[in-house]
Amino acid sequence: MIDHTGRLPGRGAYVCASGTCAAEAVRRHALERALGVPIPDPIRDRLNAGALD
């Protein structure tokens, strides 16, 4: 889940708001390493498309 407020409970990872940063984090598997879980395909697709809304 993408949390724009940063206030949802549980683990999280910070990614800058630009779409290129999110796509790069997905490409390098940085989010998976930070969270310790695989990123679901729908979330991965949104991040690769730069859709952080």
PDB file of N, H, CA, C and O in Angstrom:
ATOM      1  N   MET A   1       0.850  -1.166   0.000  1.00  0.00           N
ATOM      2  CA  MET A   1       0.000   0.000   0.000  1.00  0.00           C
ATOM      3  C   MET A   1       0.898   1.232   0.000  1.00  0.00           C
ATOM      4  O   MET A   1       1.909   1.274   0.700  1.00  0.00           O
ATOM      5  N   ILE A   2       0.532   2.198  -0.764  1.00  0.00           N
ATOM      6  H   ILE A   2      -0.289   2.164  -1.333  1.00  0.00           H
ATOM      7  CA  ILE A   2       1.268   3.457  -0.777  1.00  0.00           C
ATOM      8  C   ILE A   2       0.617   4.389   0.235  1.00  0.00           C
ATOM      9  O   ILE A   2      -0.564   4.717   0.118  1.00  0.00           O
ATOM     10  N   ASP A   3       1.392   4.812   1.231  1.00  0.00           N
ATOM     11  H   ASP A   3       2.351   4.545   1.326  1.00  0.00           H
ATOM     12  CA  ASP A   3       0.892   5.666   2.318  1.00  0.00           C
ATOM     13  C   ASP A   3       1.480   7.064   2.150  1.00  0.00           C
ATOM     14  O   ASP A   3       2.653   7.294   2.446  1.00  0.00           O
ATOM     15  N   HIS A   4       0.667   7.982   1.681  1.00  0.00           N
ATOM     16  H   HIS A   4      -0.286   7.796   1.441  1.00  0.00           H
ATOM     17  CA  HIS A   4       1.138   9.352   1.458  1.00  0.00           C
ATOM     18  C   HIS A   4       1.316  10.120   2.758  1.00  0.00           C
ATOM     19  O   HIS A   4       2.072  11.091   2.802  1.00  0.00           O
ATOM     20  N   THR A   5       0.633   9.700   3.817  1.00  0.00           N
ATOM     21  H   THR A   5       0.019   8.911   3.781  1.00  0.00           H
ATOM     22  CA  THR A   5       0.721  10.418   5.088  1.00  0.00           C
ATOM     23  C   THR A   5       1.904   9.960   5.923  1.00  0.00           C
ATOM     24  O   THR A   5       2.394  10.710   6.767  1.00  0.00           O
ATOM     25  N   GLY A   6       2.369   8.731   5.697  1.00  0.00           N
ATOM     26  H   GLY A   6       1.971   8.122   5.011  1.00  0.00           H
ATOM     27  CA  GLY A   6       3.452   8.181   6.503  1.00  0.00           C
ATOM     28  C   GLY A   6       3.021   7.812   7.894  1.00  0.00           C
ATOM     29  O   GLY A   6       3.857   7.695   8.790  1.00  0.00           O
ATOM     30  N   ARG A   7       1.730   7.625   8.099  1.00  0.00           N
ATOM     31  H   ARG A   7       1.050   7.720   7.372  1.00  0.00           H
ATOM     32  CA  ARG A   7       1.217   7.368   9.441  1.00  0.00           C
ATOM     33  C   ARG A   7       0.557   6.002   9.623  1.00  0.00           C
ATOM     34  O   ARG A   7       0.113   5.684  10.726  1.00  0.00           O
ATOM     35  N   LEU A   8       0.484   5.195   8.577  1.00  0.00           N
ATOM     36  H   LEU A   8       0.845   5.454   7.681  1.00  0.00           H
ATOM     37  CA  LEU A   8      -0.110   3.878   8.729  1.00  0.00           C
ATOM     38  C   LEU A   8       0.791   2.994   9.590  1.00  0.00           C
ATOM     39  O   LEU A   8       2.015   3.101   9.517  1.00  0.00           O
ATOM     40  N   PRO A   9       0.193   2.121  10.406  1.00  0.00           N
ATOM     41  CA  PRO A   9       1.015   1.255  11.249  1.00  0.00           C
ATOM     42  C   PRO A   9       1.743   0.201  10.418  1.00  0.00           C
ATOM     43  O   PRO A   9       1.312  -0.143   9.318  1.00  0.00           O
ATOM     44  N   GLY A  10       2.831  -0.298  10.947  1.00  0.00           N
ATOM     45  H   GLY A  10       3.181  -0.019  11.841  1.00  0.00           H
ATOM     46  CA  GLY A  10       3.593  -1.347  10.284  1.00  0.00           C
ATOM     47  C   GLY A  10       4.869  -0.822   9.676  1.00  0.00           C
ATOM     48  O   GLY A  10       5.220   0.347   9.837  1.00  0.00           O
ATOM     49  N   ARG A  11       5.554  -1.696   8.977  1.00  0.00           N
ATOM     50  H   ARG A  11       5.269  -2.646   8.846  1.00  0.00           H
ATOM     51  CA  ARG A  11       6.822  -1.324   8.336  1.00  0.00           C
ATOM     52  C   ARG A  11       6.577  -0.465   7.120  1.00  0.00           C
ATOM     53  O   ARG A  11       5.517  -0.529   6.498  1.00  0.00           O
ATOM     54  N   GLY A  12       7.550   0.325   6.793  1.00  0.00           N
ATOM     55  H   GLY A  12       8.411   0.376   7.299  1.00  0.00           H
ATOM     56  CA  GLY A  12       7.454   1.171   5.616  1.00  0.00           C
ATOM     57  C   GLY A  12       8.831   1.452   5.043  1.00  0.00           C
ATOM     58  O   GLY A  12       9.856   1.188   5.672  1.00  0.00           O
ATOM     59  N   ALA A  13       8.827   1.981   3.864  1.00  0.00           N
ATOM     60  H   ALA A  13       7.995   2.196   3.353  1.00  0.00           H
ATOM     61  CA  ALA A  13      10.068   2.389   3.207  1.00  0.00           C
ATOM     62  C   ALA A  13       9.809   3.730   2.553  1.00  0.00           C
ATOM     63  O   ALA A  13       8.755   3.942   1.954  1.00  0.00           O
ATOM     64  N   TYR A  14      10.761   4.629   2.664  1.00  0.00           N
ATOM     65  H   TYR A  14      11.617   4.457   3.150  1.00  0.00           H
ATOM     66  CA  TYR A  14      10.614   5.959   2.088  1.00  0.00           C
ATOM     67  C   TYR A  14      11.206   6.001   0.685  1.00  0.00           C
ATOM     68  O   TYR A  14      12.315   5.525   0.444  1.00  0.00           O
ATOM     69  N   VAL A  15      10.444   6.580  -0.228  1.00  0.00           N
ATOM     70  H   VAL A  15       9.543   6.967  -0.033  1.00  0.00           H
ATOM     71  CA  VAL A  15      10.886   6.783  -1.603  1.00  0.00           C
ATOM     72  C   VAL A  15      10.520   8.212  -1.963  1.00  0.00           C
ATOM     73  O   VAL A  15       9.432   8.676  -1.623  1.00  0.00           O
ATOM     74  N   CYS A  16      11.415   8.918  -2.648  1.00  0.00           N
ATOM     75  H   CYS A  16      12.299   8.541  -2.925  1.00  0.00           H
ATOM     76  CA  CYS A  16      11.097  10.291  -3.024  1.00  0.00           C
ATOM     77  C   CYS A  16       9.865  10.316  -3.923  1.00  0.00           C
ATOM     78  O   CYS A  16       9.510   9.302  -4.525  1.00  0.00           O
ATOM     79  N   ALA A  17       9.229  11.446  -4.011  1.00  0.00           N
ATOM     80  H   ALA A  17       9.517  12.269  -3.523  1.00  0.00           H
ATOM     81  CA  ALA A  17       7.936  11.558  -4.699  1.00  0.00           C
ATOM     82  C   ALA A  17       8.039  11.525  -6.219  1.00  0.00           C
ATOM     83  O   ALA A  17       7.018  11.378  -6.891  1.00  0.00           O
ATOM     84  N   SER A  18       9.232  11.657  -6.779  1.00  0.00           N
ATOM     85  H   SER A  18      10.062  11.777  -6.233  1.00  0.00           H
ATOM     86  CA  SER A  18       9.319  11.631  -8.242  1.00  0.00           C
ATOM     87  C   SER A  18       9.161  10.195  -8.738  1.00  0.00           C
ATOM     88  O   SER A  18       9.626   9.251  -8.099  1.00  0.00           O
ATOM     89  N   GLY A  19       8.510  10.047  -9.864  1.00  0.00           N
ATOM     90  H   GLY A  19       8.132  10.814 -10.383  1.00  0.00           H
ATOM     91  CA  GLY A  19       8.276   8.723 -10.429  1.00  0.00           C
ATOM     92  C   GLY A  19       9.553   8.001 -10.794  1.00  0.00           C
ATOM     93  O   GLY A  19       9.610   6.772 -10.740  1.00  0.00           O
ATOM     94  N   THR A  20      10.586   8.754 -11.169  1.00  0.00           N
ATOM     95  H   THR A  20      10.540   9.752 -11.214  1.00  0.00           H
ATOM     96  CA  THR A  20      11.837   8.100 -11.550  1.00  0.00           C
ATOM     97  C   THR A  20      12.518   7.450 -10.352  1.00  0.00           C
ATOM     98  O   THR A  20      13.141   6.399 -10.495  1.00  0.00           O
ATOM     99  N   CYS A  21      12.409   8.054  -9.183  1.00  0.00           N
ATOM    100  H   CYS A  21      11.902   8.908  -9.067  1.00  0.00           H
ATOM    101  CA  CYS A  21      12.989   7.453  -7.973  1.00  0.00           C
ATOM    102  C   CYS A  21      12.280   6.149  -7.637  1.00  0.00           C
ATOM    103  O   CYS A  21      12.926   5.157  -7.299  1.00  0.00           O
ATOM    104  N   ALA A  22      10.962   6.146  -7.728  1.00  0.00           N
ATOM    105  H   ALA A  22      10.437   6.952  -8.003  1.00  0.00           H
ATOM    106  CA  ALA A  22      10.195   4.944  -7.416  1.00  0.00           C
ATOM    107  C   ALA A  22      10.517   3.829  -8.398  1.00  0.00           C
ATOM    108  O   ALA A  22      10.700   2.682  -7.991  1.00  0.00           O
ATOM    109  N   ALA A  23      10.588   4.147  -9.675  1.00  0.00           N
ATOM    110  H   ALA A  23      10.440   5.079 -10.006  1.00  0.00           H
ATOM    111  CA  ALA A  23      10.909   3.140 -10.690  1.00  0.00           C
ATOM    112  C   ALA A  23      12.317   2.592 -10.473  1.00  0.00           C
ATOM    113  O   ALA A  23      12.546   1.393 -10.638  1.00  0.00           O
ATOM    114  N   GLU A  24      13.250   3.446 -10.108  1.00  0.00           N
ATOM    115  H   GLU A  24      13.064   4.420  -9.973  1.00  0.00           H
ATOM    116  CA  GLU A  24      14.621   3.004  -9.850  1.00  0.00           C
ATOM    117  C   GLU A  24      14.674   2.097  -8.622  1.00  0.00           C
ATOM    118  O   GLU A  24      15.397   1.101  -8.619  1.00  0.00           O
ATOM    119  N   ALA A  25      13.918   2.431  -7.585  1.00  0.00           N
ATOM    120  H   ALA A  25      13.330   3.240  -7.587  1.00  0.00           H
ATOM    121  CA  ALA A  25      13.873   1.598  -6.375  1.00  0.00           C
ATOM    122  C   ALA A  25      13.309   0.214  -6.688  1.00  0.00           C
ATOM    123  O   ALA A  25      13.771  -0.786  -6.139  1.00  0.00           O
ATOM    124  N   VAL A  26      12.316   0.158  -7.566  1.00  0.00           N
ATOM    125  H   VAL A  26      11.940   0.971  -8.012  1.00  0.00           H
ATOM    126  CA  VAL A  26      11.750  -1.131  -7.977  1.00  0.00           C
ATOM    127  C   VAL A  26      12.782  -1.901  -8.794  1.00  0.00           C
ATOM    128  O   VAL A  26      12.998  -3.090  -8.563  1.00  0.00           O
ATOM    129  N   ARG A  27      13.411  -1.232  -9.739  1.00  0.00           N
ATOM    130  H   ARG A  27      13.235  -0.265  -9.927  1.00  0.00           H
ATOM    131  CA  ARG A  27      14.384  -1.890 -10.616  1.00  0.00           C
ATOM    132  C   ARG A  27      15.543  -2.496  -9.820  1.00  0.00           C
ATOM    133  O   ARG A  27      16.021  -3.585 -10.136  1.00  0.00           O
ATOM    134  N   ARG A  28      15.981  -1.787  -8.799  1.00  0.00           N
ATOM    135  H   ARG A  28      15.593  -0.902  -8.543  1.00  0.00           H
ATOM    136  CA  ARG A  28      17.123  -2.250  -8.004  1.00  0.00           C
ATOM    137  C   ARG A  28      16.710  -3.147  -6.849  1.00  0.00           C
ATOM    138  O   ARG A  28      17.564  -3.588  -6.079  1.00  0.00           O
ATOM    139  N   HIS A  29      15.407  -3.427  -6.709  1.00  0.00           N
ATOM    140  H   HIS A  29      14.713  -3.068  -7.334  1.00  0.00           H
ATOM    141  CA  HIS A  29      14.858  -4.274  -5.636  1.00  0.00           C
ATOM    142  C   HIS A  29      15.116  -3.670  -4.250  1.00  0.00           C
ATOM    143  O   HIS A  29      15.174  -4.391  -3.254  1.00  0.00           O
ATOM    144  N   ALA A  30      15.268  -2.360  -4.198  1.00  0.00           N
ATOM    145  H   ALA A  30      15.221  -1.775  -5.007  1.00  0.00           H
ATOM    146  CA  ALA A  30      15.550  -1.677  -2.937  1.00  0.00           C
ATOM    147  C   ALA A  30      14.367  -1.767  -1.972  1.00  0.00           C
ATOM    148  O   ALA A  30      14.560  -1.915  -0.765  1.00  0.00           O
ATOM    149  N   LEU A  31      13.150  -1.677  -2.499  1.00  0.00           N
ATOM    150  H   LEU A  31      12.994  -1.557  -3.479  1.00  0.00           H
ATOM    151  CA  LEU A  31      11.982  -1.754  -1.614  1.00  0.00           C
ATOM    152  C   LEU A  31      11.840  -3.149  -1.022  1.00  0.00           C
ATOM    153  O   LEU A  31      11.518  -3.288   0.158  1.00  0.00           O
ATOM    154  N   GLU A  32      12.070  -4.162  -1.809  1.00  0.00           N
ATOM    155  H   GLU A  32      12.332  -4.048  -2.767  1.00  0.00           H
ATOM    156  CA  GLU A  32      11.984  -5.530  -1.302  1.00  0.00           C
ATOM    157  C   GLU A  32      13.011  -5.765  -0.201  1.00  0.00           C
ATOM    158  O   GLU A  32      12.708  -6.397   0.811  1.00  0.00           O
ATOM    159  N   ARG A  33      14.215  -5.261  -0.396  1.00  0.00           N
ATOM    160  H   ARG A  33      14.461  -4.748  -1.218  1.00  0.00           H
ATOM    161  CA  ARG A  33      15.246  -5.400   0.645  1.00  0.00           C
ATOM    162  C   ARG A  33      14.855  -4.631   1.901  1.00  0.00           C
ATOM    163  O   ARG A  33      15.008  -5.142   3.011  1.00  0.00           O
ATOM    164  N   ALA A  34      14.349  -3.407   1.738  1.00  0.00           N
ATOM    165  H   ALA A  34      14.225  -2.992   0.837  1.00  0.00           H
ATOM    166  CA  ALA A  34      14.002  -2.574   2.889  1.00  0.00           C
ATOM    167  C   ALA A  34      12.842  -3.166   3.684  1.00  0.00           C
ATOM    168  O   ALA A  34      12.834  -3.121   4.914  1.00  0.00           O
ATOM    169  N   LEU A  35      11.866  -3.719   2.970  1.00  0.00           N
ATOM    170  H   LEU A  35      11.873  -3.755   1.970  1.00  0.00           H
ATOM    171  CA  LEU A  35      10.674  -4.253   3.634  1.00  0.00           C
ATOM    172  C   LEU A  35      10.808  -5.720   4.027  1.00  0.00           C
ATOM    173  O   LEU A  35      10.115  -6.195   4.927  1.00  0.00           O
ATOM    174  N   GLY A  36      11.691  -6.425   3.355  1.00  0.00           N
ATOM    175  H   GLY A  36      12.254  -6.039   2.624  1.00  0.00           H
ATOM    176  CA  GLY A  36      11.869  -7.839   3.663  1.00  0.00           C
ATOM    177  C   GLY A  36      10.788  -8.731   3.086  1.00  0.00           C
ATOM    178  O   GLY A  36      10.635  -9.875   3.512  1.00  0.00           O
ATOM    179  N   VAL A  37      10.036  -8.221   2.122  1.00  0.00           N
ATOM    180  H   VAL A  37      10.160  -7.291   1.776  1.00  0.00           H
ATOM    181  CA  VAL A  37       8.972  -8.995   1.471  1.00  0.00           C
ATOM    182  C   VAL A  37       8.952  -8.644  -0.012  1.00  0.00           C
ATOM    183  O   VAL A  37       9.401  -7.565  -0.401  1.00  0.00           O
ATOM    184  N   PRO A  38       8.432  -9.551  -0.846  1.00  0.00           N
ATOM    185  CA  PRO A  38       8.291  -9.205  -2.262  1.00  0.00           C
ATOM    186  C   PRO A  38       7.219  -8.131  -2.460  1.00  0.00           C
ATOM    187  O   PRO A  38       6.232  -8.087  -1.727  1.00  0.00           O
ATOM    188  N   ILE A  39       7.421  -7.273  -3.451  1.00  0.00           N
ATOM    189  H   ILE A  39       8.223  -7.308  -4.047  1.00  0.00           H
ATOM    190  CA  ILE A  39       6.449  -6.232  -3.769  1.00  0.00           C
ATOM    191  C   ILE A  39       5.384  -6.838  -4.685  1.00  0.00           C
ATOM    192  O   ILE A  39       5.727  -7.398  -5.726  1.00  0.00           O
ATOM    193  N   PRO A  40       4.092  -6.740  -4.322  1.00  0.00           N
ATOM    194  CA  PRO A  40       3.032  -7.294  -5.173  1.00  0.00           C
ATOM    195  C   PRO A  40       3.028  -6.630  -6.558  1.00  0.00           C
ATOM    196  O   PRO A  40       3.332  -5.445  -6.688  1.00  0.00           O
ATOM    197  N   ASP A  41       2.685  -7.397  -7.569  1.00  0.00           N
ATOM    198  H   ASP A  41       2.437  -8.360  -7.464  1.00  0.00           H
ATOM    199  CA  ASP A  41       2.696  -6.898  -8.946  1.00  0.00           C
ATOM    200  C   ASP A  41       1.886  -5.619  -9.146  1.00  0.00           C
ATOM    201  O   ASP A  41       2.372  -4.715  -9.825  1.00  0.00           O
ATOM    202  N   PRO A  42       0.664  -5.490  -8.588  1.00  0.00           N
ATOM    203  CA  PRO A  42      -0.076  -4.233  -8.804  1.00  0.00           C
ATOM    204  C   PRO A  42       0.662  -3.001  -8.255  1.00  0.00           C
ATOM    205  O   PRO A  42       0.640  -1.938  -8.875  1.00  0.00           O
ATOM    206  N   ILE A  43       1.306  -3.145  -7.104  1.00  0.00           N
ATOM    207  H   ILE A  43       1.323  -4.008  -6.600  1.00  0.00           H
ATOM    208  CA  ILE A  43       2.068  -2.030  -6.521  1.00  0.00           C
ATOM    209  C   ILE A  43       3.310  -1.768  -7.370  1.00  0.00           C
ATOM    210  O   ILE A  43       3.639  -0.615  -7.647  1.00  0.00           O
ATOM    211  N   ARG A  44       3.995  -2.826  -7.780  1.00  0.00           N
ATOM    212  H   ARG A  44       3.727  -3.763  -7.555  1.00  0.00           H
ATOM    213  CA  ARG A  44       5.187  -2.684  -8.629  1.00  0.00           C
ATOM    214  C   ARG A  44       4.832  -1.953  -9.926  1.00  0.00           C
ATOM    215  O   ARG A  44       5.571  -1.071 -10.364  1.00  0.00           O
ATOM    216  N   ASP A  45       3.705  -2.318 -10.539  1.00  0.00           N
ATOM    217  H   ASP A  45       3.105  -3.034 -10.184  1.00  0.00           H
ATOM    218  CA  ASP A  45       3.269  -1.666 -11.783  1.00  0.00           C
ATOM    219  C   ASP A  45       2.999  -0.176 -11.581  1.00  0.00           C
ATOM    220  O   ASP A  45       3.376   0.651 -12.411  1.00  0.00           O
ATOM    221  N   ARG A  46       2.338   0.155 -10.464  1.00  0.00           N
ATOM    222  H   ARG A  46       2.032  -0.517  -9.790  1.00  0.00           H
ATOM    223  CA  ARG A  46       2.053   1.572 -10.171  1.00  0.00           C
ATOM    224  C   ARG A  46       3.340   2.347  -9.957  1.00  0.00           C
ATOM    225  O   ARG A  46       3.466   3.475 -10.434  1.00  0.00           O
ATOM    226  N   LEU A  47       4.295   1.764  -9.251  1.00  0.00           N
ATOM    227  H   LEU A  47       4.193   0.848  -8.864  1.00  0.00           H
ATOM    228  CA  LEU A  47       5.553   2.450  -9.020  1.00  0.00           C
ATOM    229  C   LEU A  47       6.351   2.610 -10.306  1.00  0.00           C
ATOM    230  O   LEU A  47       6.955   3.659 -10.534  1.00  0.00           O
ATOM    231  N   ASN A  48       6.361   1.589 -11.144  1.00  0.00           N
ATOM    232  H   ASN A  48       5.870   0.737 -10.959  1.00  0.00           H
ATOM    233  CA  ASN A  48       7.074   1.674 -12.422  1.00  0.00           C
ATOM    234  C   ASN A  48       6.453   2.719 -13.346  1.00  0.00           C
ATOM    235  O   ASN A  48       7.148   3.339 -14.151  1.00  0.00           O
ATOM    236  N   ALA A  49       5.147   2.906 -13.224  1.00  0.00           N
ATOM    237  H   ALA A  49       4.582   2.402 -12.571  1.00  0.00           H
ATOM    238  CA  ALA A  49       4.452   3.894 -14.057  1.00  0.00           C
ATOM    239  C   ALA A  49       4.591   5.302 -13.483  1.00  0.00           C
ATOM    240  O   ALA A  49       4.188   6.275 -14.120  1.00  0.00           O
ATOM    241  N   GLY A  50       5.161   5.415 -12.281  1.00  0.00           N
ATOM    242  H   GLY A  50       5.489   4.624 -11.763  1.00  0.00           H
ATOM    243  CA  GLY A  50       5.303   6.718 -11.651  1.00  0.00           C
ATOM    244  C   GLY A  50       4.018   7.196 -10.995  1.00  0.00           C
ATOM    245  O   GLY A  50       3.882   8.376 -10.673  1.00  0.00           O
ATOM    246  N   ALA A  51       3.079   6.283 -10.796  1.00  0.00           N
ATOM    247  H   ALA A  51       3.189   5.324 -11.057  1.00  0.00           H
ATOM    248  CA  ALA A  51       1.786   6.646 -10.186  1.00  0.00           C
ATOM    249  C   ALA A  51       1.888   6.497  -8.675  1.00  0.00           C
ATOM    250  O   ALA A  51       1.623   5.424  -8.133  1.00  0.00           O
ATOM    251  N   LEU A  52       2.265   7.554  -8.008  1.00  0.00           N
ATOM    252  H   LEU A  52       2.480   8.426  -8.449  1.00  0.00           H
ATOM    253  CA  LEU A  52       2.376   7.522  -6.556  1.00  0.00           C
ATOM    254  C   LEU A  52       1.152   8.126  -5.880  1.00  0.00           C
ATOM    255  O   LEU A  52       1.219   8.542  -4.723  1.00  0.00           O
ATOM    256  N   ASP A  53       0.055   8.174  -6.588  1.00  0.00           N
ATOM    257  H   ASP A  53       0.001   7.837  -7.528  1.00  0.00           H
ATOM    258  CA  ASP A  53      -1.168   8.740  -5.990  1.00  0.00           C
ATOM    259  C   ASP A  53      -2.112   7.651  -5.574  1.00  0.00           C
ATOM    260  O   ASP A  53      -3.191   7.934  -5.053  1.00  0.00           O
TER     261      ASP A  53
END
